[in-house]
Amino acid sequence: MLSSLIQRSLYISTETVLLDSNGLLLDLSYWLSSDDAISLEQVLKLPGGILVAEGGMGKTSFLSQLRDLLKNQGVNLFKLGEYAEDPAGLREDIKAAKNNCGGVFLFDGLDEAEKLYGVIVREARLFPSEFIVWISSRDCPAIRNLQDELKFQTYNLAPLSKEDIIELARIHNINGNAFVQEAEQQGILPLCAKPLGCNLAFSVYKENNFIGITQTDIWEKGIEKLCDENYGGRRGILSPTAYSLKDVISCVSWISLALSLTHKNFIWTENHSSTPTQGLGISDLYFGSFTPDIIQVAIQRGVFRPIGDGRIQFSHNMYQDYLAAKGFIHFIPHHNWKAILVSPDNTFILPQFVGIDTWLAVYDEDFRFFLTGLQPELLLRSIDAITSVGADEVCIEILKRAHQLSYKQ
């Protein structure tokens, strides 16, 4: 096994995973003892399957682990992005590998080369029953078509747990317990639920132990990395898009804003006429330069995760709140914010928007001043907001508000 990797676990995509408030896997030992968890040892006994996970979750690393652990069975790892314009080459290489007694076939990144779906289906149908076949992809039409054709079981990668993060920190020569404690205080543990975000946080922590850098700075860097195809150099080279990172983040912010304002739970990627009540279809998100093409690109980035049957949602509520706040700043005139976010009698922030309001208070001084007078306790959700106002002043305002409420009662 690769020494720089931890053992990950899977679960069947139709099942649910118990997560803590930060989006981390809740209690690793309890999870691995449950019937829902599929440990790496159990994975090695499976006949294969389809691995669907969003960007940053570690699909490629997981297939690399399988390659190393199954090497005695003749492993063939195909990075599909390298065959995007060469389906005939993929077909010939699969046939050659099969003839050389390779019994394990790992296909990484169907979403990078969706046109290869037909080649994989045709060749996989000819494999002997004892062959092990794994296909990894982000959620996309090609992988759903392949699911229908091959009837393989579909699995998801479980998020990292605190125990995973501590072990990864040790591998990076970082005190894991100290890192988790500091990350929790900074409010950035939700970024660490995925290996990509975790590695970003490690790099920042190594530089300065989070000293001299704000919570907002870390979140901005983290969201940027989760949205960046070129991070790590792999996908950007194999499947470049016509959209800049700035374009994608702007589109992701718009999607988050649309979901928040319509009170919908997910994006529906199938036929618009069958959009569930709690979903927004792709066409519902069209706006200005946000065409179907860039929306499809945006929803494949690491801030989202597939939840099955064509549904996509944000990997964590804090991602959505942060990006929705960015959406407010960029797409909604400042003078309209209160009308949307505050109760009709102007006495409290609407509960569904409290996460967004906290981020707006960080970025906008006028709104921070307004929130300090209306609901100062919300500022306690952000270190940066407290720092900007002053901890003493926040406490005084909270006491004032408590006194006013008790007087009214």
URHU-V907116 format. One record per residue. N is the residue number from 1. SS is DSSP state (a for helix, b for strand, c for the rest). OMEGA is omega in degrees with one decimal (999 if undefined). BURIAL is # if it has 9 or more other ideal C-beta (glycine too) atoms within 8 Angstrom, else .. Layout:
# URHU-V907116
n:N ss:SS omega:OMEGA burial:BURIAL
n:N ss:SS omega:OMEGA burial:BURIAL
This chain:
# URHU-V907116
n:1 ss:c omega:178.1 burial:.
n:2 ss:c omega:-174.0 burial:.
n:3 ss:c omega:-176.4 burial:.
n:4 ss:c omega:-178.0 burial:.
n:5 ss:c omega:172.6 burial:#
n:6 ss:c omega:178.3 burial:.
n:7 ss:c omega:178.7 burial:.
n:8 ss:c omega:178.2 burial:#
n:9 ss:c omega:-179.6 burial:#
n:10 ss:b omega:168.4 burial:#
n:11 ss:b omega:179.4 burial:#
n:12 ss:b omega:-168.4 burial:#
n:13 ss:c omega:179.4 burial:#
n:14 ss:c omega:-179.9 burial:.
n:15 ss:c omega:177.7 burial:.
n:16 ss:c omega:-178.5 burial:.
n:17 ss:c omega:177.1 burial:#
n:18 ss:c omega:-178.8 burial:.
n:19 ss:b omega:175.3 burial:#
n:20 ss:c omega:-175.4 burial:.
n:21 ss:c omega:178.2 burial:.
n:22 ss:c omega:-178.9 burial:#
n:23 ss:c omega:177.9 burial:#
n:24 ss:c omega:176.6 burial:#
n:25 ss:b omega:-173.6 burial:#
n:26 ss:c omega:175.1 burial:#
n:27 ss:c omega:-174.4 burial:.
n:28 ss:a omega:-177.8 burial:#
n:29 ss:a omega:177.7 burial:.
n:30 ss:a omega:-179.9 burial:.
n:31 ss:a omega:-177.8 burial:#
n:32 ss:a omega:178.0 burial:#
n:33 ss:a omega:-178.5 burial:.
n:34 ss:c omega:179.5 burial:.
n:35 ss:c omega:-176.7 burial:.
n:36 ss:c omega:-175.2 burial:#
n:37 ss:c omega:175.5 burial:#
n:38 ss:b omega:-177.0 burial:#
n:39 ss:c omega:179.5 burial:#
n:40 ss:a omega:177.7 burial:#
n:41 ss:a omega:178.3 burial:.
n:42 ss:a omega:178.0 burial:.
n:43 ss:a omega:-177.8 burial:#
n:44 ss:c omega:179.8 burial:#
n:45 ss:c omega:-178.9 burial:.
n:46 ss:c omega:177.6 burial:#
n:47 ss:c omega:-177.9 burial:.
n:48 ss:b omega:-179.7 burial:#
n:49 ss:b omega:177.8 burial:#
n:50 ss:b omega:-179.3 burial:#
n:51 ss:b omega:-178.8 burial:#
n:52 ss:b omega:177.9 burial:#
n:53 ss:c omega:-179.4 burial:#
n:54 ss:c omega:178.7 burial:#
n:55 ss:c omega:177.2 burial:#
n:56 ss:c omega:-177.0 burial:#
n:57 ss:c omega:175.9 burial:#
n:58 ss:c omega:179.3 burial:#
n:59 ss:a omega:-178.6 burial:#
n:60 ss:a omega:178.5 burial:#
n:61 ss:a omega:179.9 burial:#
n:62 ss:a omega:177.5 burial:#
n:63 ss:a omega:176.0 burial:#
n:64 ss:a omega:176.0 burial:#
n:65 ss:a omega:179.2 burial:#
n:66 ss:a omega:178.8 burial:#
n:67 ss:a omega:-178.0 burial:#
n:68 ss:a omega:-176.5 burial:#
n:69 ss:a omega:-177.9 burial:#
n:70 ss:c omega:-171.4 burial:#
n:71 ss:a omega:179.9 burial:.
n:72 ss:a omega:-179.4 burial:.
n:73 ss:a omega:179.4 burial:.
n:74 ss:c omega:-174.3 burial:#
n:75 ss:b omega:175.1 burial:#
n:76 ss:b omega:180.0 burial:#
n:77 ss:b omega:-179.6 burial:#
n:78 ss:b omega:173.7 burial:#
n:79 ss:b omega:-167.2 burial:#
n:80 ss:a omega:177.9 burial:#
n:81 ss:a omega:-179.9 burial:#
n:82 ss:a omega:179.7 burial:.
n:83 ss:a omega:-172.6 burial:#
n:84 ss:c omega:-179.1 burial:#
n:85 ss:c omega:-175.9 burial:.
n:86 ss:c omega:179.9 burial:.
n:87 ss:a omega:178.9 burial:#
n:88 ss:a omega:178.1 burial:.
n:89 ss:a omega:177.7 burial:.
n:90 ss:a omega:-179.1 burial:#
n:91 ss:a omega:-179.1 burial:#
n:92 ss:a omega:179.8 burial:.
n:93 ss:a omega:176.6 burial:#
n:94 ss:a omega:179.8 burial:#
n:95 ss:a omega:179.6 burial:#
n:96 ss:a omega:179.5 burial:.
n:97 ss:a omega:-179.9 burial:#
n:98 ss:a omega:-180.0 burial:#
n:99 ss:a omega:178.7 burial:.
n:100 ss:c omega:174.8 burial:.
n:101 ss:c omega:174.2 burial:.
n:102 ss:c omega:-176.0 burial:#
n:103 ss:c omega:-179.3 burial:.
n:104 ss:b omega:-179.7 burial:#
n:105 ss:b omega:-179.7 burial:#
n:106 ss:b omega:-179.8 burial:#
n:107 ss:b omega:-173.2 burial:#
n:108 ss:b omega:169.7 burial:#
n:109 ss:c omega:177.2 burial:#
n:110 ss:a omega:179.6 burial:#
n:111 ss:a omega:177.9 burial:#
n:112 ss:a omega:-176.9 burial:#
n:113 ss:c omega:-171.8 burial:#
n:114 ss:a omega:-178.0 burial:#
n:115 ss:a omega:-179.5 burial:.
n:116 ss:a omega:-177.3 burial:#
n:117 ss:a omega:-178.5 burial:#
n:118 ss:a omega:178.8 burial:.
n:119 ss:a omega:-178.1 burial:#
n:120 ss:a omega:179.4 burial:#
n:121 ss:a omega:-177.0 burial:#
n:122 ss:a omega:-177.6 burial:#
n:123 ss:a omega:-178.7 burial:#
n:124 ss:a omega:178.9 burial:#
n:125 ss:c omega:-178.3 burial:.
n:126 ss:c omega:-179.2 burial:.
n:127 ss:c omega:171.2 burial:#
n:128 ss:c omega:-174.7 burial:.
n:129 ss:c omega:-178.0 burial:.
n:130 ss:c omega:179.1 burial:.
n:131 ss:c omega:173.7 burial:#
n:132 ss:b omega:-176.5 burial:#
n:133 ss:b omega:174.3 burial:#
n:134 ss:b omega:178.5 burial:#
n:135 ss:b omega:-179.4 burial:#
n:136 ss:b omega:-179.4 burial:#
n:137 ss:b omega:161.2 burial:#
n:138 ss:c omega:177.2 burial:#
n:139 ss:c omega:-179.5 burial:#
n:140 ss:c omega:-179.3 burial:#
n:141 ss:a omega:-176.7 burial:.
n:142 ss:a omega:-178.1 burial:#
n:143 ss:a omega:177.7 burial:#
n:144 ss:a omega:175.0 burial:#
n:145 ss:a omega:180.0 burial:#
n:146 ss:a omega:176.2 burial:#
n:147 ss:a omega:-179.6 burial:#
n:148 ss:a omega:-175.4 burial:.
n:149 ss:a omega:-172.4 burial:.
n:150 ss:a omega:179.0 burial:#
n:151 ss:c omega:175.8 burial:.
n:152 ss:c omega:172.9 burial:#
n:153 ss:c omega:-179.6 burial:.
n:154 ss:b omega:-177.8 burial:#
n:155 ss:b omega:172.3 burial:#
n:156 ss:b omega:172.4 burial:#
n:157 ss:b omega:176.7 burial:#
n:158 ss:c omega:175.4 burial:#
n:159 ss:c omega:176.3 burial:#
n:160 ss:c omega:173.2 burial:#
n:161 ss:b omega:175.2 burial:#
n:162 ss:a omega:178.7 burial:.
n:163 ss:a omega:176.7 burial:.
n:164 ss:a omega:-178.0 burial:#
n:165 ss:a omega:178.5 burial:#
n:166 ss:a omega:179.1 burial:#
n:167 ss:a omega:176.6 burial:#
n:168 ss:a omega:178.1 burial:#
n:169 ss:a omega:178.6 burial:#
n:170 ss:a omega:178.5 burial:#
n:171 ss:a omega:178.6 burial:#
n:172 ss:c omega:-179.9 burial:.
n:173 ss:c omega:178.2 burial:.
n:174 ss:c omega:173.9 burial:#
n:175 ss:c omega:-172.6 burial:.
n:176 ss:a omega:-178.9 burial:#
n:177 ss:a omega:178.7 burial:.
n:178 ss:a omega:179.4 burial:.
n:179 ss:a omega:-178.7 burial:#
n:180 ss:a omega:179.7 burial:#
n:181 ss:a omega:179.9 burial:.
n:182 ss:a omega:-179.7 burial:#
n:183 ss:a omega:178.7 burial:#
n:184 ss:a omega:179.1 burial:#
n:185 ss:a omega:179.8 burial:.
n:186 ss:a omega:-179.9 burial:#
n:187 ss:c omega:-177.0 burial:#
n:188 ss:c omega:178.9 burial:#
n:189 ss:a omega:176.2 burial:#
n:190 ss:a omega:177.5 burial:#
n:191 ss:a omega:-173.6 burial:#
n:192 ss:a omega:179.2 burial:#
n:193 ss:a omega:178.6 burial:#
n:194 ss:c omega:178.9 burial:#
n:195 ss:a omega:-178.5 burial:#
n:196 ss:a omega:179.2 burial:#
n:197 ss:a omega:179.0 burial:#
n:198 ss:a omega:179.4 burial:#
n:199 ss:a omega:176.5 burial:.
n:200 ss:a omega:-179.2 burial:#
n:201 ss:a omega:177.0 burial:#
n:202 ss:a omega:-177.0 burial:#
n:203 ss:a omega:178.0 burial:.
n:204 ss:a omega:-178.0 burial:#
n:205 ss:a omega:179.6 burial:#
n:206 ss:a omega:-177.9 burial:.
n:207 ss:a omega:-171.1 burial:.
n:208 ss:a omega:-178.5 burial:.
n:209 ss:c omega:-179.0 burial:.
n:210 ss:c omega:178.3 burial:#
n:211 ss:c omega:177.6 burial:.
n:212 ss:c omega:176.4 burial:.
n:213 ss:c omega:-174.7 burial:.
n:214 ss:c omega:175.0 burial:.
n:215 ss:a omega:-179.5 burial:#
n:216 ss:a omega:178.3 burial:#
n:217 ss:a omega:-178.7 burial:.
n:218 ss:a omega:-179.9 burial:#
n:219 ss:a omega:179.1 burial:#
n:220 ss:a omega:178.8 burial:.
n:221 ss:a omega:-178.5 burial:#
n:222 ss:a omega:179.0 burial:#
n:223 ss:a omega:178.5 burial:#
n:224 ss:a omega:-179.8 burial:#
n:225 ss:a omega:-179.9 burial:#
n:226 ss:a omega:180.0 burial:#
n:227 ss:c omega:-171.1 burial:#
n:228 ss:c omega:177.3 burial:#
n:229 ss:c omega:-173.8 burial:#
n:230 ss:c omega:-177.5 burial:#
n:231 ss:c omega:-176.6 burial:.
n:232 ss:c omega:171.7 burial:.
n:233 ss:c omega:-172.4 burial:.
n:234 ss:c omega:-171.8 burial:.
n:235 ss:a omega:-177.7 burial:#
n:236 ss:a omega:179.6 burial:#
n:237 ss:a omega:-174.4 burial:.
n:238 ss:a omega:-174.7 burial:#
n:239 ss:c omega:-178.6 burial:#
n:240 ss:c omega:175.9 burial:.
n:241 ss:c omega:-179.1 burial:.
n:242 ss:c omega:-173.0 burial:.
n:243 ss:c omega:178.1 burial:.
n:244 ss:c omega:176.9 burial:.
n:245 ss:a omega:178.3 burial:#
n:246 ss:a omega:177.8 burial:.
n:247 ss:a omega:-176.7 burial:#
n:248 ss:a omega:-179.6 burial:#
n:249 ss:a omega:176.8 burial:#
n:250 ss:a omega:179.1 burial:#
n:251 ss:a omega:178.4 burial:#
n:252 ss:a omega:177.5 burial:#
n:253 ss:a omega:178.3 burial:#
n:254 ss:a omega:178.9 burial:#
n:255 ss:a omega:179.8 burial:#
n:256 ss:a omega:178.5 burial:#
n:257 ss:a omega:-179.5 burial:#
n:258 ss:a omega:178.2 burial:#
n:259 ss:a omega:-177.4 burial:#
n:260 ss:a omega:-176.4 burial:#
n:261 ss:a omega:178.9 burial:.
n:262 ss:a omega:179.7 burial:.
n:263 ss:c omega:176.7 burial:.
n:264 ss:c omega:-173.8 burial:#
n:265 ss:c omega:-174.7 burial:.
n:266 ss:b omega:175.0 burial:#
n:267 ss:b omega:-179.3 burial:#
n:268 ss:b omega:-173.9 burial:#
n:269 ss:c omega:179.4 burial:#
n:270 ss:c omega:-177.7 burial:.
n:271 ss:c omega:-174.3 burial:.
n:272 ss:a omega:-176.8 burial:#
n:273 ss:a omega:-179.3 burial:.
n:274 ss:a omega:-178.6 burial:.
n:275 ss:c omega:178.0 burial:#
n:276 ss:c omega:-176.8 burial:.
n:277 ss:c omega:-176.2 burial:.
n:278 ss:c omega:-178.4 burial:.
n:279 ss:b omega:171.0 burial:#
n:280 ss:b omega:176.4 burial:#
n:281 ss:b omega:179.4 burial:#
n:282 ss:a omega:-177.7 burial:#
n:283 ss:a omega:176.6 burial:.
n:284 ss:a omega:-175.2 burial:#
n:285 ss:a omega:179.3 burial:#
n:286 ss:c omega:177.7 burial:#
n:287 ss:b omega:177.4 burial:.
n:288 ss:c omega:-178.4 burial:.
n:289 ss:c omega:-179.9 burial:.
n:290 ss:b omega:-177.4 burial:#
n:291 ss:c omega:176.9 burial:.
n:292 ss:a omega:-177.1 burial:.
n:293 ss:a omega:-177.3 burial:.
n:294 ss:a omega:176.1 burial:#
n:295 ss:a omega:177.7 burial:#
n:296 ss:a omega:177.0 burial:#
n:297 ss:a omega:-175.0 burial:#
n:298 ss:a omega:-174.2 burial:#
n:299 ss:c omega:174.3 burial:#
n:300 ss:c omega:-177.8 burial:#
n:301 ss:c omega:-167.4 burial:#
n:302 ss:c omega:177.4 burial:#
n:303 ss:c omega:179.1 burial:#
n:304 ss:b omega:171.7 burial:#
n:305 ss:b omega:175.7 burial:#
n:306 ss:b omega:178.5 burial:#
n:307 ss:b omega:173.2 burial:.
n:308 ss:b omega:174.6 burial:.
n:309 ss:c omega:177.5 burial:.
n:310 ss:c omega:179.6 burial:#
n:311 ss:b omega:178.5 burial:#
n:312 ss:b omega:174.7 burial:#
n:313 ss:b omega:177.9 burial:#
n:314 ss:b omega:-177.3 burial:#
n:315 ss:c omega:178.8 burial:#
n:316 ss:c omega:-179.3 burial:#
n:317 ss:a omega:-179.5 burial:.
n:318 ss:a omega:173.5 burial:#
n:319 ss:a omega:-177.4 burial:#
n:320 ss:a omega:179.7 burial:#
n:321 ss:a omega:-179.4 burial:#
n:322 ss:a omega:-176.4 burial:#
n:323 ss:a omega:175.8 burial:#
n:324 ss:a omega:175.8 burial:#
n:325 ss:a omega:174.5 burial:#
n:326 ss:a omega:178.4 burial:#
n:327 ss:a omega:176.4 burial:#
n:328 ss:a omega:-176.7 burial:#
n:329 ss:a omega:-173.6 burial:#
n:330 ss:a omega:-169.9 burial:.
n:331 ss:a omega:-177.6 burial:.
n:332 ss:c omega:178.8 burial:#
n:333 ss:c omega:-175.3 burial:.
n:334 ss:a omega:-175.3 burial:.
n:335 ss:a omega:178.4 burial:.
n:336 ss:a omega:-174.5 burial:.
n:337 ss:a omega:-174.7 burial:#
n:338 ss:a omega:-179.7 burial:.
n:339 ss:a omega:-179.5 burial:.
n:340 ss:a omega:-168.4 burial:#
n:341 ss:a omega:-172.3 burial:#
n:342 ss:b omega:179.0 burial:#
n:343 ss:c omega:-178.0 burial:.
n:344 ss:c omega:179.5 burial:.
n:345 ss:c omega:176.3 burial:.
n:346 ss:c omega:-178.1 burial:.
n:347 ss:c omega:180.0 burial:.
n:348 ss:c omega:175.2 burial:.
n:349 ss:b omega:178.0 burial:#
n:350 ss:c omega:-171.9 burial:#
n:351 ss:a omega:-177.0 burial:.
n:352 ss:a omega:-176.4 burial:.
n:353 ss:a omega:-173.2 burial:#
n:354 ss:a omega:178.4 burial:#
n:355 ss:a omega:178.1 burial:#
n:356 ss:a omega:-178.5 burial:#
n:357 ss:a omega:-179.8 burial:#
n:358 ss:a omega:177.8 burial:#
n:359 ss:a omega:177.6 burial:#
n:360 ss:a omega:178.4 burial:#
n:361 ss:a omega:177.4 burial:#
n:362 ss:a omega:-172.1 burial:#
n:363 ss:a omega:-173.0 burial:#
n:364 ss:c omega:-174.9 burial:#
n:365 ss:a omega:-179.6 burial:.
n:366 ss:a omega:-179.5 burial:.
n:367 ss:a omega:176.9 burial:#
n:368 ss:a omega:178.0 burial:#
n:369 ss:a omega:178.7 burial:.
n:370 ss:a omega:-178.0 burial:#
n:371 ss:a omega:178.7 burial:#
n:372 ss:a omega:179.8 burial:#
n:373 ss:a omega:-174.7 burial:.
n:374 ss:a omega:-177.9 burial:#
n:375 ss:a omega:-173.9 burial:#
n:376 ss:a omega:-179.2 burial:#
n:377 ss:a omega:178.9 burial:.
n:378 ss:a omega:178.8 burial:#
n:379 ss:a omega:179.4 burial:#
n:380 ss:a omega:179.7 burial:.
n:381 ss:a omega:-175.8 burial:#
n:382 ss:c omega:176.1 burial:#
n:383 ss:a omega:-178.0 burial:#
n:384 ss:a omega:179.8 burial:#
n:385 ss:a omega:178.5 burial:#
n:386 ss:a omega:-180.0 burial:#
n:387 ss:a omega:-178.1 burial:#
n:388 ss:a omega:-177.6 burial:#
n:389 ss:a omega:-174.6 burial:#
n:390 ss:c omega:-175.6 burial:.
n:391 ss:a omega:-178.7 burial:.
n:392 ss:a omega:-178.3 burial:.
n:393 ss:a omega:177.6 burial:#
n:394 ss:a omega:-179.7 burial:#
n:395 ss:a omega:178.8 burial:.
n:396 ss:a omega:-179.2 burial:.
n:397 ss:a omega:178.1 burial:#
n:398 ss:a omega:178.4 burial:#
n:399 ss:a omega:178.4 burial:.
n:400 ss:a omega:-178.1 burial:.
n:401 ss:a omega:178.5 burial:#
n:402 ss:a omega:178.5 burial:.
n:403 ss:a omega:179.2 burial:.
n:404 ss:a omega:-178.5 burial:.
n:405 ss:a omega:179.8 burial:.
n:406 ss:a omega:178.8 burial:.
n:407 ss:a omega:179.7 burial:.
n:408 ss:a omega:-179.2 burial:.
n:409 ss:c omega:999 burial:.
